[in-house]
Amino acid sequence: MEIIIYTNETYIEILNITLPRFIEFLKPLNLRINVVTNKFVNTTGVDFEGVNVIETGVEHQGNGGHFRDSMLYALSKLQCEHFLFFLDDYILNSVVKKDNFDKSFNIFKEYNGDLLSFACLKFISNQFLKVVNNDLKDYGIENGVLYEFDENYRHSFSVQPCLWKTSSFVELLSYNDGLTLHELDNSIIKNKKGNTRVLNGETYFHETNEESKLDYNFKNLVIDLPPFSYNYDNRPLNTDYFIFDFGEIIRHGILMEHLTNSRHLVLSIIDQNPELKTKLKKFIY
């Protein structure tokens, strides 16, 4: 297994604040960290010591279509069976709980999952989730519930921190030329016939028919351990968490504008390290 932190030439400066925390807080997993970017920008000031940088050489596209080819290139170099996936604008606030990660990974493999999401479930209706196992005590997870996302749910392929079976991810990309992060996050993907579903923005479901339904037979799993599998923007800072204590710090190209925990955390880091304000100036309004 490898860790992939995905970025691109226009966002790479964000790693000045997130990468040191990935390196520090993911240490217990003892996995190699790979930073994947379409192009390496030498003026970012990012310290990449201790990580493997994969520059894919894919031309940046304004619509984000470089994502698909960049990931295919990176995975062809890594040749790992599974990969743990983070975006550059997710930030860790505490050390990973390796024991819970290992338990979850074992469950993922036993149930032959394709995607294991670490997304926040606090605001997800049960209509989008199917119970696979509601008693995980035998796996050492008290009160845990294993769910499978409804494949027609808008965020069944969420790009929040997640674990992928590499062969499944490559299969998905092979049928989706030019796939963007936004499209993957919203499950706007083609099936093997080349057809797409219609997203209903009100119901959060993709409306489908015989020709457009997904035919990958993927199993997208998520473990919920009430009440602390949420990211730290949905609970008080410095309270308990399941595996990853994480948050999203960029939205629409700028630092989260609302007074979220993420914004408070980033501003406190910048206050302690004033030089970061210059490196991140294009993201701070």
C-alpha positions in Angstrom: 0.0 0.0 0.0 1.1 3.6 -0.7 -0.1 7.0 0.2 -1.0 9.4 -2.6 -1.4 13.2 -2.0 -2.8 14.6 -5.2 -2.1 18.2 -6.3 -1.5 20.2 -9.4 0.6 23.1 -10.6 -2.0 25.7 -9.5 -2.6 24.3 -6.0 0.8 23.0 -5.1 1.6 25.9 -2.7 -1.1 24.5 -0.4 1.3 21.7 0.5 3.4 24.3 2.5 0.8 24.0 5.2 -0.7 20.5 4.7 2.3 18.3 3.7 4.3 18.7 7.0 1.2 17.5 8.9 0.7 14.6 6.5 4.3 13.5 7.1 4.1 13.9 10.9 0.6 12.5 11.6 0.7 9.5 9.2 4.1 8.2 10.5 2.5 5.3 12.4 1.2 3.7 9.2 4.8 3.3 8.0 3.8 3.8 4.3 5.6 5.8 1.6 4.0 9.2 0.9 3.8 10.1 -2.8 3.0 13.7 -3.9 1.4 13.5 -7.4 1.3 16.6 -9.5 0.9 17.2 -13.2 3.9 19.6 -13.1 6.4 20.5 -10.5 6.6 24.2 -9.7 10.0 25.2 -8.5 8.9 28.4 -6.9 6.5 26.9 -4.4 9.0 26.7 -1.5 7.5 23.4 -0.4 9.9 21.1 1.4 9.5 17.6 -0.2 12.2 15.9 1.9 11.1 12.5 3.0 8.4 12.1 0.3 8.4 10.7 -3.3 7.3 13.3 -5.9 5.8 12.1 -9.1 5.6 14.7 -11.8 3.3 13.3 -14.5 4.0 15.8 -17.3 0.3 16.0 -18.1 -0.8 19.4 -19.3 -3.0 21.4 -16.9 -6.6 21.8 -18.1 -8.8 24.5 -16.9 -11.7 22.1 -16.4 -9.6 19.7 -14.3 -9.3 17.0 -17.0 -5.6 16.4 -16.2 -6.6 14.5 -13.1 -7.4 11.2 -14.9 -4.1 11.0 -16.9 -2.0 12.1 -13.9 -3.4 9.4 -11.7 -3.0 6.7 -14.3 0.6 7.7 -14.8 1.3 7.7 -11.1 -0.3 4.4 -10.4 1.6 2.8 -13.3 4.8 3.9 -11.5 3.8 2.7 -8.0 2.2 -0.6 -8.9 0.6 -1.0 -5.5 -2.4 -3.2 -4.7 -4.1 -0.4 -2.6 -3.6 3.3 -2.1 -4.6 5.7 0.6 -5.8 8.9 -1.1 -5.7 12.5 0.1 -6.2 15.8 -1.7 -3.7 18.6 -1.1 -6.2 20.8 0.6 -7.1 18.3 3.4 -5.3 18.9 6.6 -4.7 16.5 9.5 -5.0 17.8 13.1 -3.9 14.7 15.0 -1.9 11.5 14.6 -3.6 8.7 12.7 -5.1 5.9 14.9 -3.2 3.0 13.3 -5.0 0.3 15.2 -8.4 1.4 13.9 -7.0 1.9 10.4 -5.6 -1.7 10.4 -9.0 -3.1 11.7 -10.8 -1.2 9.0 -8.4 -2.3 6.3 -8.9 -5.9 7.3 -12.7 -5.5 7.1 -12.3 -3.8 3.7 -10.3 -6.8 2.4 -12.6 -9.4 3.9 -15.7 -7.8 2.3 -13.8 -7.4 -1.0 -14.3 -3.6 -1.2 -13.3 -1.4 -4.0 -13.4 1.9 -2.1 -13.4 2.5 1.6 -14.4 6.1 2.4 -13.4 8.0 5.4 -16.0 10.7 4.6 -18.2 12.4 7.2 -21.5 10.6 7.6 -23.1 13.1 9.9 -25.3 14.7 7.2 -25.8 11.6 5.0 -29.3 10.2 5.0 -29.7 6.4 5.6 -31.5 6.2 2.3 -28.0 6.5 0.7 -26.5 3.7 2.8 -27.1 -0.1 2.9 -26.1 -1.9 6.1 -23.5 -4.6 5.4 -22.7 -5.5 9.0 -24.2 -3.7 12.0 -22.1 -5.5 14.6 -18.3 -5.1 14.2 -17.4 -6.2 17.7 -15.7 -9.3 16.3 -13.3 -7.0 14.4 -12.6 -5.0 17.6 -14.7 -2.0 16.7 -17.3 -1.3 19.4 -20.6 0.1 18.1 -19.3 0.2 14.5 -21.5 -0.2 11.5 -20.3 -1.2 8.0 -22.3 0.4 5.2 -22.2 0.3 1.4 -23.0 3.4 -0.5 -26.0 3.3 -2.9 -24.2 3.4 -6.3 -26.6 6.1 -7.4 -25.8 8.4 -4.5 -24.2 11.6 -5.6 -21.1 11.2 -3.5 -20.7 7.4 -3.6 -17.2 8.1 -5.1 -16.4 11.0 -2.8 -12.8 12.3 -2.9 -12.7 12.9 0.8 -9.9 10.8 2.4 -10.4 7.3 1.2 -8.7 3.9 0.4 -8.9 2.4 -3.1 -8.2 -1.0 -4.6 -5.9 0.1 -7.3 -7.1 -2.2 -10.0 -10.7 -0.9 -9.5 -9.6 2.7 -9.7 -7.6 2.1 -12.9 -10.6 0.2 -14.4 -12.9 3.2 -13.6 -10.4 5.7 -15.1 -9.9 3.5 -18.2 -13.6 4.1 -19.2 -13.6 7.8 -18.3 -11.2 9.8 -20.4 -10.7 13.3 -19.1 -12.4 12.6 -15.7 -12.1 15.5 -13.3 -11.9 15.5 -9.5 -15.2 17.3 -9.4 -16.8 14.6 -11.6 -15.4 11.8 -9.5 -16.6 13.5 -6.3 -20.1 13.8 -7.7 -20.0 10.3 -9.2 -20.5 11.8 -12.7 -18.9 8.8 -14.4 -19.5 6.8 -17.6 -20.3 3.2 -17.5 -18.5 0.7 -19.7 -20.9 1.4 -22.5 -19.8 5.1 -22.4 -23.1 6.3 -21.1 -23.7 8.7 -18.1 -26.6 9.0 -15.7 -28.6 12.1 -15.0 -27.9 13.8 -11.7 -30.9 15.1 -9.8 -29.5 18.0 -7.7 -32.6 18.0 -5.4 -32.6 14.3 -4.5 -28.8 13.8 -4.6 -29.4 10.7 -6.7 -28.4 9.8 -10.2 -31.4 8.9 -12.3 -30.6 5.9 -14.4 -32.0 3.4 -17.0 -30.8 0.2 -18.5 -28.4 1.8 -20.8 -26.9 4.3 -18.3 -26.7 2.3 -15.1 -23.2 1.6 -13.7 -21.8 -1.8 -14.6 -18.6 -1.9 -12.6 -20.1 -3.9 -9.7 -18.0 -1.9 -7.3 -18.5 -2.1 -3.6 -18.0 1.4 -2.0 -17.9 0.9 1.7 -17.8 3.2 4.7 -17.5 2.5 8.5 -19.4 4.7 10.8 -18.5 4.7 14.5 -20.9 7.1 16.3 -20.3 9.7 17.4 -16.7 10.4 16.4 -16.0 9.4 12.8 -16.7 13.0 11.7 -14.1 15.4 10.5 -13.2 18.2 12.8 -15.5 20.8 11.1 -18.4 18.7 12.3 -17.3 18.4 16.0 -15.3 20.5 18.5 -11.5 20.6 18.0 -9.4 18.2 20.1 -12.2 15.7 20.7 -12.1 12.1 19.9 -12.1 10.7 16.3 -12.1 7.2 14.7 -9.0 7.1 12.4 -8.3 10.5 10.8 -8.8 13.9 12.4 -9.0 15.9 9.2 -10.6 18.9 7.6 -10.9 20.7 4.2 -9.2 24.1 4.1 -9.8 25.3 0.5 -13.2 25.9 -1.1 -13.6 27.6 -4.5 -9.9 28.4 -4.7 -9.6 30.3 -1.4 -9.2 29.5 2.3 -12.6 28.5 3.8 -14.3 31.8 4.2 -16.7 30.8 7.0 -15.4 30.6 10.6 -15.0 26.9 10.5 -12.6 24.9 12.5 -10.5 24.5 9.4 -10.2 28.2 8.9 -9.3 28.7 12.6 -6.7 26.0 12.4 -5.0 27.4 9.3 -5.0 31.0 10.6 -3.5 29.8 13.9 -0.7 28.0 12.0 0.0 31.1 9.9 0.1 33.2 13.0 2.8 30.9 14.4 4.6 30.8 11.0 4.3 34.2 9.4 6.4 33.2 6.4 3.5 31.0 5.3 1.3 34.0 4.6 3.5 34.9 1.6 3.5 31.3 0.3 -0.2 31.1 0.6 -1.2 34.6 -0.4 -3.2 33.7 -3.5 -5.5 31.5 -1.3 -6.1 34.1 1.5 -8.7 36.8 1.0 
